[in-house]
Amino acid sequence: MAVSKDKEKIEELLDRGVENVYPSRDFLEARLKDGKRLSLYLGIDPTGPDLHIGHSIQLRKLRAFQDLGHKVILLIGDFTGMIGDPTDKSATRTRLTREQVLKNAENYKEQAAKILDFDGKNPVEVKYNSEWLGKMSFTDVIELASNFTVQQMLERDMFDNRMKDGKPIYLHEFLYPLMQGQDCVAMDVDGEVGGNDQTFNMLTGRTLMKAVTGKEKFVVTSKMLEDPTGKKMGKSEGNMITLGDSADEMFGKIMSWTDGMIVPGFEILTKEDFGAVLDEINGGVNPRDLKARLARMVVGQYFGEVEAQDASDRFDQLFQKKEVPDEIPEHKVSGSLSIVEALIETKLAKSKSDARRLIEGGGVKVDETVVTDPEQQVASGALIQKGKRHFVSLTS
């Protein structure tokens, strides 16, 4: 596949949703415009069973490189995933077994294929970093570590904060960015794409590449999806979107985002003119309407426009108009009880483990609010909902 030097596409790639380019924007722009095929990658550690929409931001950037004809690699960190990236962690990560890591990664290619092309004329290549990291000897590790100082590692804010708080820093956490740097050397790539929270790790790889091969590796860091206050979507807020979510789940979670995430969402997740969206907000357009438009566009990317509109209609029916079935079964209770007990008593769950699974999956609501605590108490007057169609009203 020939490499495209399309000026407009290159400008879009370098600007939209990009936080920083190292060593500079001009450096990468010149590389892209000289017509030579570049190789680059995105590394993902399989710490969970699903890719999430944060990953999709970098996957979309990879797709832009792929569409220009460059060689793209999706690197599964099946070795680094067992160690645990300390990025943004105030405490040491729990170590994962190889079995857990491989199990988590089972659906990654299928989910990434919603954005990347693994076939076609310029297919994305999938690699696993255990291929080289798992074969390193202790001598190799010492040689790798000799390229860096303890002072360089301590430049990371999280390590400095842990030291101030008297929290431990384990030696393997110092080694993590070195391993990520070794990924670059082993694959001999020209560049790397990642979230701005991975800047330290990616620049470690850039330092190592220059020391070992003399190559100037470029790094593209993408913006993170957050509102102006720094609030991000996440598991604790119940609005983390995974690429395994249904259309209804994606739509509903986007509608729960803060209004401050609307413009960043349009910039990072769509091709819409996000400047015009900001003008609409300043002009008095209802943020709810813009959020719904954003939700339809994002869902449409994964499920098609028809399903996106259907998800929008279902959301309006159930959540905006607050329509529930005309006849709702009732269940008498005496005093309060936990939501787990209530699910079993009302036969919405078969067992305690089933009830907890439903709650952990975000499938239980009380009075239209998602339940996250299995010990939450409910009493007479509460409306319990399982999924989208099962309702029970508690009475005394």
N, C-alpha and C positions, 0 to 999 in steps of 0.2 A: 504494500500500500504506500503510495507516494505521500510525502509529508506536505501538509498545507501550510502556506505562509499568509493565509487570510488575515489581513490587518485587523479587521473588526473582531474576529473570533479571538485573536491573540489579546487584544485590549480587554475584551470581556473576561478572558481567563485570568488575566493579571490583576484585574480590579474588583470584580464582583465577589463579595464575601471574603476578600483576602485581608488578613491582618498585617502580615509582613512578608517580604521576599528577601532571602539572603543568598549571596552577599549583597545584592541590590536588585531592584526592579529592572534597571537598565541592563544589568548583566543577563538576566533571564530573557528579557525581551530580545536582546541581540541574538541569543542562542536560538530562540524560537523563529526568528526571522531569517536565519542563515540557511534554513532548509534541511539541516542535518537531523537525522532521527535520534531523539533522546530517549533514555530509559529512566524510569522513575517508579516509585512504589509507595504504597500505603501499608503500614503494618498494623495489624489488629490482634491483640491478645484475647484468646477465648475465655474470658472470665465469666461469661454468662451465655445462655443458649440462643440469644437473639441479638442481631445487629439492631441498633437503635437509630433514631433520626439524626443524632449527632454524627454517627458514622456516615450517614447519607450525605452530609455536607461535604466531607472529603471524597466520598465516592463520586459525587457529581463533578468535583474538580478533576478527579482522575478521568472521568468520562470526557471532559473537555479536552484533555491531553490526547486521549485515545482517538477522539474524532478528528484531531489534527494529524493523526497518523503516527504518533509516538508510541514506543513500547511501554506498556503498563503492566506492573506486577502487583497482585494482591498477596501480601505476605501474611500468613497465619502464624502468629507467635506461639506455636505449640510448645516451645522450650521456654521462652520468656514468660509465657502465661503461667508456668509452674512456679516461677520465681516471684512474680508480682511487681508491677510498676508502682513505685512509691509516690508518683506524682500526685500532689494535692492531698496526700494522706497524712493525718496527724498521728497515726500509729501504723505499725507494721501490718501489711496485708497478711491475711490467712493464706498459707501455701495451698496450692491445688495439686492433686495427683495427675499423672499423665492421663489416666483413664477419664478423669473429670474434664480435663482440658480438651481431649479429643471428642468427648461426648458433646461438650458445649459447641464445638466447631462444626458439628454434623451438617447444619443447615445454612452455614455462612455463605457458601457459594450460591445456593439457590436464592437466598435473600438478596445477595449482592447483584445477582443477575437481573433484578428489577431495575437496576441502574446501569451496570456495566455489561458489555457484550463479550461473552466468553466463546463465541463462535465467529462467524463473519471473516472478513479479510484481515482484520487486525485484532485477533482475540487476546483478551487479558490472560496472563499466565498466573497460575496459583502456585505459590511456593510455601514451604514450611521451614522455619529457622532451626529446627532440630537437626536438619540435614548437615549443618556445619557447626552449630553451637554444641550439639550433643557429641561431637567427635573431638572437641578441643581437649588437649592434655593440660596438666597443671602448668607445664612449661609455657604452653600457648597462652594461658590465662595471665601468667606473670608478665609475659611479653606484652600482652594487650594492656595490662594495668600500668605498665611503665610509661605509657604515653600521657598519663594524667597525674595530677597532684591531688592530695586531700583538700587543699585549699579550693581547687576548682569545684570539687563535689560540694563543699560547704557553702558555695555561692547560692545553692538552691535555698529559697526562702523556707521551705518546709523543714529542711534539715536544721537550719539556723533556729527556727521556732521550736523545734523539738528539743534542741540543746538548751534553750532558754527555759523551757518548761520541765527540764529534767527527764524527758522521755527518751527511751533508748533508740539508737540508730544502729541497725545491724549491717555488718560488712557486705552481705549479699545485696543490700539496697544500693550501696555505692557502685556495685558491679552492674546493676541493671542498665544504666545508660551506656556503659561500655559495651554490653552485649548488643544493644540496639545499634551502636556504632559499628560493631562487627558485621551486622547484617548488611550495611552499605558496602563494606569492603568485600564480603563474600560474594555479593551479587554484582559488584563493580558497576553500580548505577551512576547516572548523572545527577539524580535528584530524588527528593522525598516530599511527600505531601502529608500534612497532619494538622490536628487542632492546635490552637495557640497554647493550650496547656501542655503540649508536647515539645515546646520550643527548646528547652534545655536538652532533652534527649536527642532531638534531631541535630542540634548544633554540636553535640558531642560527636555524633557520627560525621559531621562535616569536618571537625578537627581531626578525627582519626583518618578519614579519607585523604586529607591533605598530607598528613604525616606519613602514611603508608604508601599511597599511590601517587601523590602530587596532584591529584585531581581536585578541581574546585566544584564541589557538590553544591547544587542549589537546594534551598529549602523554601517551601511555600506553606505558611501557616494560615489556617482559615479562622475566621471569626467564630465564636461560640454563640449559640442561640440563648440570649438572655435579655432581660429588660434593662432600661437605663439605670436601675438600682443595683444591677448585678444579679438579680434573681433569675435562676435557671429553672427549666423544667427538670423534673427528677422523680425518682421512685417515691420519695417521701411526700411529694405533692400529689402523687397519683396521676400525673399527666405525662409520664415518660412514654413516648411513642416508639414501638419497635417495628421493624420491617416484617414481623410476623403477625402484627395486629390486623384485625378485620377492618373493613371500611368504616363501620359504625364506631369502632373503638378509636380509630385515628381521628375521625371527625369530632367526636365528643371530647377527646383530650385537647385538641387544638382550641375548641371553644372554651375550655377551662383555663387557657393561658391568660396571663395578665395582658391588659391593653398595650402595655409597653413593649410587648413582644411582637406586635403586629408588623411594624415596619421592618425590624430585623428578620422576621419570618419571611416576608416577601423578598427581601434582598438575598437571603441565604438559600431559601428552599424553592424559589420560583425564578422565572425570567421576567417577571412583571417589573414595570418602572416603579421602583419603590419610592423614588422622589415624588412621583405623582400621588402615591398612596399617602405620603406625609402631608402633601397639600390638601388632600381630601379630609384628613383628620383635622388639620388646622382650619379647614373651611366648614367644619361642623358636622361632617358625615358621622353617623352613628358607628362607633367602633365595633359594635356587635355585627353590623352588616359587613364591615371589612374583614372581620375575623371569620365570618361564614364564607366569604369569598376565598380567603386564604385556605380555609379547610377544604373547600371544594377543589381548589387547584392542586393541593398536596395529595388528597385522596385520589384525584383523577390521574395523577402520575403513576399510581400503583394499580389502580383498579378500573380506570377508564372513566370518561365523563358521565356516562349513564349511571354507573354505580355511585359515583360521587354525588350526583343530584339526588339519587334515591336515599343515600345516607343523610343528606341535608334535610330531605322531606321527613324522614323518620325522626331525626333529631327535633325538628320543629314540632312534630306531632306529640312526641313524648315529653320533651323538656320545655319547650317554649309555651305551648298551649296547655301543658301539664295534663294531657289527656291520659287517663288510665282506664282500665276496663270498667264498664258500668256496674258489673257485679264482681265484688272482691270477696273471696272467702274470709271468714272471721275465725279467730282462735282466741279463746278465753285464757287469760293469765291472771295469776294472783301475785301482786307485787312486781318487782323487777327481776330480770334474769339476763344472763349473758346472751349476746347475739348468737353464739354457737349453740347454746341450749335452745334458743328460740327457733333456730333453723331446723334442729332435730325434731322438736315438738310439733312444728307446723309441717313436717315432712318435706321441707324444701331441701334438706340434706339427709343422707342416709346414716351418717355417723359423724363423730367429732372430727375425724381426719378429713372427711368429705367437706364438712363445713369450713374447716380451716383452709382447705385447698381453694374453695370458692372465694373466701375472703382475700387470700393472698393473691388471687388472680384478678381482684377488683370487680368480682361479679356479684357483690352484695351491696345493697343500699338500704338505708333507713331514712325515710322521709326525704328521698331524692339525693341523699349525701352518701358517697362511697364510704363503706366501712373499711378501716385499715387495722383496727384493734379487735382481735377476737374476744377480748374481755369486755368490750363495750356493753353497757347495760341498756336494755330496752324495757318498756312497760306498756300498759294499756294506752291506746291512742296512736301507737307507732305504726307506720306503714312499711312493711318489709318487702323488698323487691329482690328477686334472684334473676339475673339475666335481664332480658327485655320484656318477658311476657308473664312471669310468675310473680303474683302479688298475694300477700296475706296481711290482713288488718288485725292488730291485737286489740282485744276488748277485755273488759273486766266482768 
